[in-house]
Amino acid sequence: MTSTDVDADGLSELDDDDRAVLEARIRDARTDAETIAVETGIAADRVEAKLTRLEDAGVIDGYTTRLDYGALGYDVTALFRLSVADDSALDRLRDDLRFVALYAVTGGDDAVAIGKFGDTDALNTVATELLTDDAVRSLTVTVVRDVLREFEPTVPDGELP
């Protein structure tokens, strides 16, 4: 099997050309195969084949728009750590568009959520709603002072697990 063959679980590993194609597509998801070919020195038909293989393997899982939340007026980012009595609170967080990420975690908490808010009043309203929710056992909210890096896709190095 070559490094870009698809095995039963997806790709076995990424080669340098795969990484170059992924990095070009990460920089601009609208970039076409011809432009990536010129940028990387890989033939356009090979770029197209690599993109198809990466998509078929689930490595590229669609294309989306990245938002600048600050430009939209969401200047407050907060991390919520929750311990819950049941999944109903997590279901509500999953459906709440103010939360841009929600993770079930191990340790003392059951979940970590990242929320975006227009101001601290909006943040306080959500925190109060959660604190008074019978399904929430405990809540810790941390306000982000400065976003240093956020939701930036990266290409892993080495063999994939």
PyRosetta script that sets phi, psi and omega in degrees:
from pyrosetta import init, pose_from_sequence

init()
pose = pose_from_sequence("MTSTDVDADGLSELDDDDRAVLEARIRDARTDAETIAVETGIAADRVEAKLTRLEDAGVIDGYTTRLDYGALGYDVTALFRLSVADDSALDRLRDDLRFVALYAVTGGDDAVAIGKFGDTDALNTVATELLTDDAVRSLTVTVVRDVLREFEPTVPDGELP")
pose.set_psi(1, 130.6)
pose.set_omega(1, 175.7)
pose.set_phi(2, -80.1)
pose.set_psi(2, 169.0)
pose.set_omega(2, -173.6)
pose.set_phi(3, -66.9)
pose.set_psi(3, -14.7)
pose.set_omega(3, 179.2)
pose.set_phi(4, -110.1)
pose.set_psi(4, 7.1)
pose.set_omega(4, 176.8)
pose.set_phi(5, -69.2)
pose.set_psi(5, 150.4)
pose.set_omega(5, 177.7)
pose.set_phi(6, -94.1)
pose.set_psi(6, 124.1)
pose.set_omega(6, 174.4)
pose.set_phi(7, -98.0)
pose.set_psi(7, -171.6)
pose.set_omega(7, -175.4)
pose.set_phi(8, -60.7)
pose.set_psi(8, -28.9)
pose.set_omega(8, -177.2)
pose.set_phi(9, -101.2)
pose.set_psi(9, 5.4)
pose.set_omega(9, -177.2)
pose.set_phi(10, 123.7)
pose.set_psi(10, -137.9)
pose.set_omega(10, 179.0)
pose.set_phi(11, -89.8)
pose.set_psi(11, 143.6)
pose.set_omega(11, 177.5)
pose.set_phi(12, -80.1)
pose.set_psi(12, -34.9)
pose.set_omega(12, 176.3)
pose.set_phi(13, -168.1)
pose.set_psi(13, 167.6)
pose.set_omega(13, 177.9)
pose.set_phi(14, -104.9)
pose.set_psi(14, 135.8)
pose.set_omega(14, 173.6)
pose.set_phi(15, -94.8)
pose.set_psi(15, 179.1)
pose.set_omega(15, -177.0)
pose.set_phi(16, -61.2)
pose.set_psi(16, -37.2)
pose.set_omega(16, 178.3)
pose.set_phi(17, -67.3)
pose.set_psi(17, -40.4)
pose.set_omega(17, 175.9)
pose.set_phi(18, -57.6)
pose.set_psi(18, -46.8)
pose.set_omega(18, -179.4)
pose.set_phi(19, -61.9)
pose.set_psi(19, -41.9)
pose.set_omega(19, -180.0)
pose.set_phi(20, -63.4)
pose.set_psi(20, -42.2)
pose.set_omega(20, 179.3)
pose.set_phi(21, -66.4)
pose.set_psi(21, -44.6)
pose.set_omega(21, 178.3)
pose.set_phi(22, -61.9)
pose.set_psi(22, -44.8)
pose.set_omega(22, -179.3)
pose.set_phi(23, -62.2)
pose.set_psi(23, -40.0)
pose.set_omega(23, 177.9)
pose.set_phi(24, -64.8)
pose.set_psi(24, -42.2)
pose.set_omega(24, -179.4)
pose.set_phi(25, -70.1)
pose.set_psi(25, -33.7)
pose.set_omega(25, 177.0)
pose.set_phi(26, -65.2)
pose.set_psi(26, -42.3)
pose.set_omega(26, 179.6)
pose.set_phi(27, -61.1)
pose.set_psi(27, -37.2)
pose.set_omega(27, 179.6)
pose.set_phi(28, -154.0)
pose.set_psi(28, 104.6)
pose.set_omega(28, -177.0)
pose.set_phi(29, -65.5)
pose.set_psi(29, -15.1)
pose.set_omega(29, 179.7)
pose.set_phi(30, -89.2)
pose.set_psi(30, -5.6)
pose.set_omega(30, -178.7)
pose.set_phi(31, -63.0)
pose.set_psi(31, 130.7)
pose.set_omega(31, 179.3)
pose.set_phi(32, -86.9)
pose.set_psi(32, 169.3)
pose.set_omega(32, -176.7)
pose.set_phi(33, -60.4)
pose.set_psi(33, -38.0)
pose.set_omega(33, 179.6)
pose.set_phi(34, -61.1)
pose.set_psi(34, -45.0)
pose.set_omega(34, -179.8)
pose.set_phi(35, -65.8)
pose.set_psi(35, -42.5)
pose.set_omega(35, 177.5)
pose.set_phi(36, -62.2)
pose.set_psi(36, -38.9)
pose.set_omega(36, 179.2)
pose.set_phi(37, -60.4)
pose.set_psi(37, -46.1)
pose.set_omega(37, 179.7)
pose.set_phi(38, -63.5)
pose.set_psi(38, -44.0)
pose.set_omega(38, -177.3)
pose.set_phi(39, -66.1)
pose.set_psi(39, -38.6)
pose.set_omega(39, -173.2)
pose.set_phi(40, -99.7)
pose.set_psi(40, -16.9)
pose.set_omega(40, -175.9)
pose.set_phi(41, 79.6)
pose.set_psi(41, 13.4)
pose.set_omega(41, 177.8)
pose.set_phi(42, -99.6)
pose.set_psi(42, 137.9)
pose.set_omega(42, -179.1)
pose.set_phi(43, -57.1)
pose.set_psi(43, 142.0)
pose.set_omega(43, -175.1)
pose.set_phi(44, -58.5)
pose.set_psi(44, -40.0)
pose.set_omega(44, 179.6)
pose.set_phi(45, -67.2)
pose.set_psi(45, -32.7)
pose.set_omega(45, 176.4)
pose.set_phi(46, -70.6)
pose.set_psi(46, -39.6)
pose.set_omega(46, 175.8)
pose.set_phi(47, -59.8)
pose.set_psi(47, -47.0)
pose.set_omega(47, 179.8)
pose.set_phi(48, -59.9)
pose.set_psi(48, -42.8)
pose.set_omega(48, 179.2)
pose.set_phi(49, -64.6)
pose.set_psi(49, -40.3)
pose.set_omega(49, 178.9)
pose.set_phi(50, -65.3)
pose.set_psi(50, -43.8)
pose.set_omega(50, 178.2)
pose.set_phi(51, -60.9)
pose.set_psi(51, -43.7)
pose.set_omega(51, 178.8)
pose.set_phi(52, -62.0)
pose.set_psi(52, -44.5)
pose.set_omega(52, -179.9)
pose.set_phi(53, -64.0)
pose.set_psi(53, -42.2)
pose.set_omega(53, 179.3)
pose.set_phi(54, -66.5)
pose.set_psi(54, -37.0)
pose.set_omega(54, 176.4)
pose.set_phi(55, -68.7)
pose.set_psi(55, -45.9)
pose.set_omega(55, -179.5)
pose.set_phi(56, -61.9)
pose.set_psi(56, -34.1)
pose.set_omega(56, 179.9)
pose.set_phi(57, -80.3)
pose.set_psi(57, -6.8)
pose.set_omega(57, -179.8)
pose.set_phi(58, 83.4)
pose.set_psi(58, 5.1)
pose.set_omega(58, 177.1)
pose.set_phi(59, -67.3)
pose.set_psi(59, -46.1)
pose.set_omega(59, 171.1)
pose.set_phi(60, -95.7)
pose.set_psi(60, 114.5)
pose.set_omega(60, -173.4)
pose.set_phi(61, -110.5)
pose.set_psi(61, 52.9)
pose.set_omega(61, 179.0)
pose.set_phi(62, 97.0)
pose.set_psi(62, 176.5)
pose.set_omega(62, -178.4)
pose.set_phi(63, -127.9)
pose.set_psi(63, 142.1)
pose.set_omega(63, -174.4)
pose.set_phi(64, -143.7)
pose.set_psi(64, 168.3)
pose.set_omega(64, 176.1)
pose.set_phi(65, -94.8)
pose.set_psi(65, 131.3)
pose.set_omega(65, 174.5)
pose.set_phi(66, -93.8)
pose.set_psi(66, 134.1)
pose.set_omega(66, -177.8)
pose.set_phi(67, -103.4)
pose.set_psi(67, 147.2)
pose.set_omega(67, 169.2)
pose.set_phi(68, -97.3)
pose.set_psi(68, 99.4)
pose.set_omega(68, -174.8)
pose.set_phi(69, -63.2)
pose.set_psi(69, -35.1)
pose.set_omega(69, 177.6)
pose.set_phi(70, -61.5)
pose.set_psi(70, -41.0)
pose.set_omega(70, 179.2)
pose.set_phi(71, -66.1)
pose.set_psi(71, -24.3)
pose.set_omega(71, 178.2)
pose.set_phi(72, -87.5)
pose.set_psi(72, -2.4)
pose.set_omega(72, 179.1)
pose.set_phi(73, 95.8)
pose.set_psi(73, 4.8)
pose.set_omega(73, 176.6)
pose.set_phi(74, -92.7)
pose.set_psi(74, 84.1)
pose.set_omega(74, -172.8)
pose.set_phi(75, -87.8)
pose.set_psi(75, -10.8)
pose.set_omega(75, -177.2)
pose.set_phi(76, -111.9)
pose.set_psi(76, 121.0)
pose.set_omega(76, 173.8)
pose.set_phi(77, -110.8)
pose.set_psi(77, 135.8)
pose.set_omega(77, 179.8)
pose.set_phi(78, -137.9)
pose.set_psi(78, 145.9)
pose.set_omega(78, 174.5)
pose.set_phi(79, -101.2)
pose.set_psi(79, 130.3)
pose.set_omega(79, 179.3)
pose.set_phi(80, -113.5)
pose.set_psi(80, 123.9)
pose.set_omega(80, 173.1)
pose.set_phi(81, -109.4)
pose.set_psi(81, 124.3)
pose.set_omega(81, -174.5)
pose.set_phi(82, -126.6)
pose.set_psi(82, 144.2)
pose.set_omega(82, 164.7)
pose.set_phi(83, -113.3)
pose.set_psi(83, 130.8)
pose.set_omega(83, -173.1)
pose.set_phi(84, -124.7)
pose.set_psi(84, 152.1)
pose.set_omega(84, 177.7)
pose.set_phi(85, -80.7)
pose.set_psi(85, -32.3)
pose.set_omega(85, 178.2)
pose.set_phi(86, -153.7)
pose.set_psi(86, 173.8)
pose.set_omega(86, -174.1)
pose.set_phi(87, -75.9)
pose.set_psi(87, -4.6)
pose.set_omega(87, -177.4)
pose.set_phi(88, -61.7)
pose.set_psi(88, -37.7)
pose.set_omega(88, 178.3)
pose.set_phi(89, -66.1)
pose.set_psi(89, -40.1)
pose.set_omega(89, 178.8)
pose.set_phi(90, -67.7)
pose.set_psi(90, -36.0)
pose.set_omega(90, 176.6)
pose.set_phi(91, -62.3)
pose.set_psi(91, -41.4)
pose.set_omega(91, 178.9)
pose.set_phi(92, -66.6)
pose.set_psi(92, -40.5)
pose.set_omega(92, 177.9)
pose.set_phi(93, -64.2)
pose.set_psi(93, -40.3)
pose.set_omega(93, -179.9)
pose.set_phi(94, -59.8)
pose.set_psi(94, -35.2)
pose.set_omega(94, -177.9)
pose.set_phi(95, -88.1)
pose.set_psi(95, -9.2)
pose.set_omega(95, -177.1)
pose.set_phi(96, -86.4)
pose.set_psi(96, 112.6)
pose.set_omega(96, -174.6)
pose.set_phi(97, -69.7)
pose.set_psi(97, -7.9)
pose.set_omega(97, 174.6)
pose.set_phi(98, -72.2)
pose.set_psi(98, -18.2)
pose.set_omega(98, 178.9)
pose.set_phi(99, -99.5)
pose.set_psi(99, 122.9)
pose.set_omega(99, -176.0)
pose.set_phi(100, -96.4)
pose.set_psi(100, -11.0)
pose.set_omega(100, 176.7)
pose.set_phi(101, -153.4)
pose.set_psi(101, 145.1)
pose.set_omega(101, 177.9)
pose.set_phi(102, -145.2)
pose.set_psi(102, 126.1)
pose.set_omega(102, -177.0)
pose.set_phi(103, -126.6)
pose.set_psi(103, 133.6)
pose.set_omega(103, 166.9)
pose.set_phi(104, -82.0)
pose.set_psi(104, 131.4)
pose.set_omega(104, -173.3)
pose.set_phi(105, -129.7)
pose.set_psi(105, 165.4)
pose.set_omega(105, 173.3)
pose.set_phi(106, -96.8)
pose.set_psi(106, 170.5)
pose.set_omega(106, 179.5)
pose.set_phi(107, 101.8)
pose.set_psi(107, -153.9)
pose.set_omega(107, -176.4)
pose.set_phi(108, -72.1)
pose.set_psi(108, -21.9)
pose.set_omega(108, -179.8)
pose.set_phi(109, -105.1)
pose.set_psi(109, 160.7)
pose.set_omega(109, 177.1)
pose.set_phi(110, -98.0)
pose.set_psi(110, -26.1)
pose.set_omega(110, -175.2)
pose.set_phi(111, -152.1)
pose.set_psi(111, 153.4)
pose.set_omega(111, 171.5)
pose.set_phi(112, -128.1)
pose.set_psi(112, 132.7)
pose.set_omega(112, 179.4)
pose.set_phi(113, -128.3)
pose.set_psi(113, 148.8)
pose.set_omega(113, 175.1)
pose.set_phi(114, -114.5)
pose.set_psi(114, 123.8)
pose.set_omega(114, -178.8)
pose.set_phi(115, -117.6)
pose.set_psi(115, 151.6)
pose.set_omega(115, 178.0)
pose.set_phi(116, -120.2)
pose.set_psi(116, 131.1)
pose.set_omega(116, -174.1)
pose.set_phi(117, -137.5)
pose.set_psi(117, 149.6)
pose.set_omega(117, 179.7)
pose.set_phi(118, -70.1)
pose.set_psi(118, -30.9)
pose.set_omega(118, 179.7)
pose.set_phi(119, -162.2)
pose.set_psi(119, 175.9)
pose.set_omega(119, -177.5)
pose.set_phi(120, -70.2)
pose.set_psi(120, -25.9)
pose.set_omega(120, 175.7)
pose.set_phi(121, -63.0)
pose.set_psi(121, -43.6)
pose.set_omega(121, 178.1)
pose.set_phi(122, -64.0)
pose.set_psi(122, -41.2)
pose.set_omega(122, 176.3)
pose.set_phi(123, -60.9)
pose.set_psi(123, -46.5)
pose.set_omega(123, -179.1)
pose.set_phi(124, -62.2)
pose.set_psi(124, -36.9)
pose.set_omega(124, 178.4)
pose.set_phi(125, -61.2)
pose.set_psi(125, -47.0)
pose.set_omega(125, -179.9)
pose.set_phi(126, -65.5)
pose.set_psi(126, -43.4)
pose.set_omega(126, 179.5)
pose.set_phi(127, -60.8)
pose.set_psi(127, -41.6)
pose.set_omega(127, 178.9)
pose.set_phi(128, -64.9)
pose.set_psi(128, -41.8)
pose.set_omega(128, 176.8)
pose.set_phi(129, -58.1)
pose.set_psi(129, -43.6)
pose.set_omega(129, -179.3)
pose.set_phi(130, -69.3)
pose.set_psi(130, -42.1)
pose.set_omega(130, -178.9)
pose.set_phi(131, -64.1)
pose.set_psi(131, -27.6)
pose.set_omega(131, -179.6)
pose.set_phi(132, -96.4)
pose.set_psi(132, 2.7)
pose.set_omega(132, 178.7)
pose.set_phi(133, -81.4)
pose.set_psi(133, 124.4)
pose.set_omega(133, -179.1)
pose.set_phi(134, -61.4)
pose.set_psi(134, -23.5)
pose.set_omega(134, -179.5)
pose.set_phi(135, -80.6)
pose.set_psi(135, -11.4)
pose.set_omega(135, -179.4)
pose.set_phi(136, -99.2)
pose.set_psi(136, 117.5)
pose.set_omega(136, 179.1)
pose.set_phi(137, -80.7)
pose.set_psi(137, -43.7)
pose.set_omega(137, 179.3)
pose.set_phi(138, -149.8)
pose.set_psi(138, 155.0)
pose.set_omega(138, -178.2)
pose.set_phi(139, -145.0)
pose.set_psi(139, 132.0)
pose.set_omega(139, 171.3)
pose.set_phi(140, -124.4)
pose.set_psi(140, 128.4)
pose.set_omega(140, -179.8)
pose.set_phi(141, -116.6)
pose.set_psi(141, 129.6)
pose.set_omega(141, 176.6)
pose.set_phi(142, -120.5)
pose.set_psi(142, 124.0)
pose.set_omega(142, 178.1)
pose.set_phi(143, -85.6)
pose.set_psi(143, 132.0)
pose.set_omega(143, 179.0)
pose.set_phi(144, -75.4)
pose.set_psi(144, 127.2)
pose.set_omega(144, -179.9)
pose.set_phi(145, -77.6)
pose.set_psi(145, -41.6)
pose.set_omega(145, -178.1)
pose.set_phi(146, -155.5)
pose.set_psi(146, 131.9)
pose.set_omega(146, 177.3)
pose.set_phi(147, -82.9)
pose.set_psi(147, 115.6)
pose.set_omega(147, -179.2)
pose.set_phi(148, -94.2)
pose.set_psi(148, -34.9)
pose.set_omega(148, 177.8)
pose.set_phi(149, -160.2)
pose.set_psi(149, 134.2)
pose.set_omega(149, -174.7)
pose.set_phi(150, -147.6)
pose.set_psi(150, 125.2)
pose.set_omega(150, 173.0)
pose.set_phi(151, 51.5)
pose.set_psi(151, 34.3)
pose.set_omega(151, 177.9)
pose.set_phi(152, -88.6)
pose.set_psi(152, 118.3)
pose.set_omega(152, 178.4)
pose.set_phi(153, -66.9)
pose.set_psi(153, 145.9)
pose.set_omega(153, 177.7)
pose.set_phi(154, -133.0)
pose.set_psi(154, 159.7)
pose.set_omega(154, 177.4)
pose.set_phi(155, -103.3)
pose.set_psi(155, 121.9)
pose.set_omega(155, -178.8)
pose.set_phi(156, -68.6)
pose.set_psi(156, 151.2)
pose.set_omega(156, 174.9)
pose.set_phi(157, -93.3)
pose.set_psi(157, 151.4)
pose.set_omega(157, 172.7)
pose.set_phi(158, 79.5)
pose.set_psi(158, -168.6)
pose.set_omega(158, -177.0)
pose.set_phi(159, -74.5)
pose.set_psi(159, 141.8)
pose.set_omega(159, 179.7)
pose.set_phi(160, -79.7)
pose.set_psi(160, 150.8)
pose.set_omega(160, -179.1)
pose.set_phi(161, -64.6)
pose.dump_pdb("model.pdb")
